Amino acid sequence: MQVLQAGDHKLLLLELEADHLVNAARQAGFEAQVEDRRRNVLIELSAVDRQAPLLLFDAADPGNLGWFARCAFYIDGRTGTVLQTPIVVANVRDRSGQLVHNSIKVQLAKELPAGFRLPGKQPVSEQMVYVVLYNFMNALLNVGVGVCGGPSVKPLAGRTEKGSRS
């Protein structure tokens, strides 16, 4: 990790290793394709052997209340940002435009404000980002992740409306 200062602004520059990301995904139960970009890392995660959809729930639906209460992570459905993390997610669609229920795209920011804190007010380091990413992937498979409003990220499990939201 490096610290970059430009005037009054400080940024943390994370040096994330593609091999570590692929290994974390494999340990969590995903296959991963990693694309290292200048300012972020894009990972397409697929739970190939999974028959059920990833546990991505609509947090506003009362029918999903039991899942929502157990969620460790919440996604802003308008931006795709996983709250209190450097992670942004997006749905994966097949060629016909339908949601792929066992895949998701994850973008990890490599540039963060110096004051950025992870859940539990943990300071940022590459190791902590790997841990948070692993925990997020585990939540997608076992615990549940809540999607809070917005049209950008669609829920994949639980009660999902057909038609106007799909």
C-alpha positions in Angstrom: 0.0 0.0 0.0 1.2 3.5 -0.9 0.1 6.9 0.3 -0.2 9.6 -2.4 -0.6 13.2 -1.4 -1.7 15.9 -3.8 -2.1 19.2 -2.1 -4.5 18.8 0.8 -5.7 15.4 -0.4 -4.3 12.0 0.6 -5.1 8.8 -1.2 -4.3 5.2 -0.2 -3.2 3.2 -3.3 -3.8 -0.5 -2.8 -1.6 -3.0 -4.5 -4.1 -5.9 -4.9 -2.7 -9.2 -6.3 -4.8 -11.0 -8.9 -3.6 -14.4 -7.6 -4.8 -13.6 -4.1 -8.2 -12.5 -5.4 -8.6 -15.7 -7.4 -7.5 -17.8 -4.5 -9.9 -16.0 -2.1 -12.7 -16.6 -4.7 -11.9 -20.3 -5.1 -11.8 -20.8 -1.3 -15.2 -19.1 -1.0 -16.7 -21.4 -3.7 -16.5 -19.1 -6.8 -14.7 -19.2 -10.1 -13.2 -15.8 -10.8 -12.0 -13.9 -13.9 -9.9 -10.9 -12.8 -9.1 -7.8 -14.9 -6.6 -5.5 -13.3 -7.3 -1.9 -14.3 -5.5 1.4 -13.5 -7.8 2.5 -10.7 -9.7 -0.7 -9.9 -9.9 -4.4 -10.2 -12.9 -6.0 -11.9 -13.8 -9.6 -10.9 -16.5 -11.7 -12.5 -17.6 -14.3 -9.9 -19.5 -17.4 -10.9 -20.7 -20.1 -8.6 -20.8 -22.7 -11.4 -21.8 -25.7 -9.4 -24.6 -23.9 -7.5 -28.1 -24.6 -8.5 -29.8 -22.0 -6.3 -29.3 -18.2 -7.0 -26.8 -16.1 -5.1 -28.3 -14.8 -1.9 -28.9 -11.3 -3.1 -32.2 -10.1 -1.6 -34.5 -7.1 -2.0 -34.2 -5.4 1.4 -37.5 -3.5 1.0 -39.7 -6.6 0.5 -41.4 -7.6 3.7 -41.3 -11.2 2.5 -37.5 -11.1 2.7 -37.4 -9.8 6.2 -35.9 -12.9 7.7 -33.0 -12.8 5.2 -32.6 -9.1 5.6 -32.1 -9.4 9.3 -29.2 -11.8 8.8 -27.4 -9.9 6.1 -23.8 -8.8 6.9 -23.6 -6.6 3.8 -25.9 -4.1 2.2 -25.8 -2.8 -1.4 -27.0 0.6 -2.5 -29.2 -0.5 -5.4 -28.8 2.8 -7.2 -25.0 2.8 -7.3 -24.0 -0.8 -6.7 -21.8 0.3 -3.8 -21.5 -2.3 -1.0 -21.8 0.0 2.1 -18.6 0.6 4.1 -16.4 -1.3 1.6 -14.4 -0.4 -1.5 -16.6 -2.8 -3.4 -19.1 -2.0 -6.2 -21.2 -4.8 -7.7 -23.3 -5.3 -10.8 -25.5 -8.0 -12.1 -24.4 -10.3 -14.9 -26.8 -10.8 -17.8 -26.9 -13.5 -20.5 -27.1 -12.8 -24.2 -30.8 -12.4 -24.1 -30.6 -9.8 -21.3 -31.8 -12.2 -18.5 -30.1 -12.1 -15.1 -27.6 -14.8 -14.5 -28.5 -16.0 -11.0 -25.2 -17.6 -10.0 -22.9 -14.8 -11.2 -22.0 -11.2 -10.2 -19.5 -8.6 -11.2 -17.4 -7.1 -8.4 -15.2 -4.0 -8.7 -12.6 -3.2 -6.1 -11.3 0.3 -5.8 -7.5 0.6 -5.7 -7.6 4.3 -4.8 -9.3 5.3 -1.5 -9.4 8.5 0.6 -6.9 8.3 3.5 -9.7 8.4 6.1 -11.6 5.5 4.6 -12.6 2.8 7.1 -13.9 -0.7 6.6 -16.7 -2.2 8.7 -15.9 -2.0 12.4 -13.8 1.1 11.7 -10.9 -1.0 10.6 -8.1 0.9 8.8 -7.6 -0.1 5.1 -4.9 -2.5 4.0 -4.6 -5.0 1.2 -5.0 -7.8 3.7 -8.2 -6.3 5.1 -9.6 -5.8 1.6 -9.0 -9.5 0.9 -10.8 -10.5 4.2 -13.8 -8.2 3.4 -14.0 -9.5 -0.1 -13.9 -13.1 1.1 -16.6 -12.4 3.7 -18.7 -10.7 1.0 -18.4 -13.7 -1.2 -19.3 -16.1 1.6 -22.3 -13.9 2.4 -23.5 -14.3 -1.2 -23.4 -18.1 -0.9 -24.4 -18.7 2.7 -25.8 -15.7 4.7 -27.4 -13.2 2.4 -26.7 -9.7 1.1 -29.4 -7.0 1.1 -30.1 -4.7 -1.9 -31.5 -1.4 -0.7 -33.6 0.4 -3.4 -32.6 1.6 -6.8 -32.8 0.2 -10.3 -29.2 -0.7 -11.0 -28.6 -3.8 -8.9 -31.4 -6.4 -9.1 -32.0 -9.0 -6.4 -31.4 -12.6 -7.4 -33.1 -14.6 -4.6 -36.1 -14.4 -2.3 -39.3 -12.7 -3.5 -38.5 -10.8 -6.6 -41.1 -9.1 -8.7 -41.4 -10.1 -12.3 -42.2 -7.7 -15.1 -41.5 -4.0 -14.3 -38.4 -4.6 -12.2 -36.7 -7.4 -14.2 
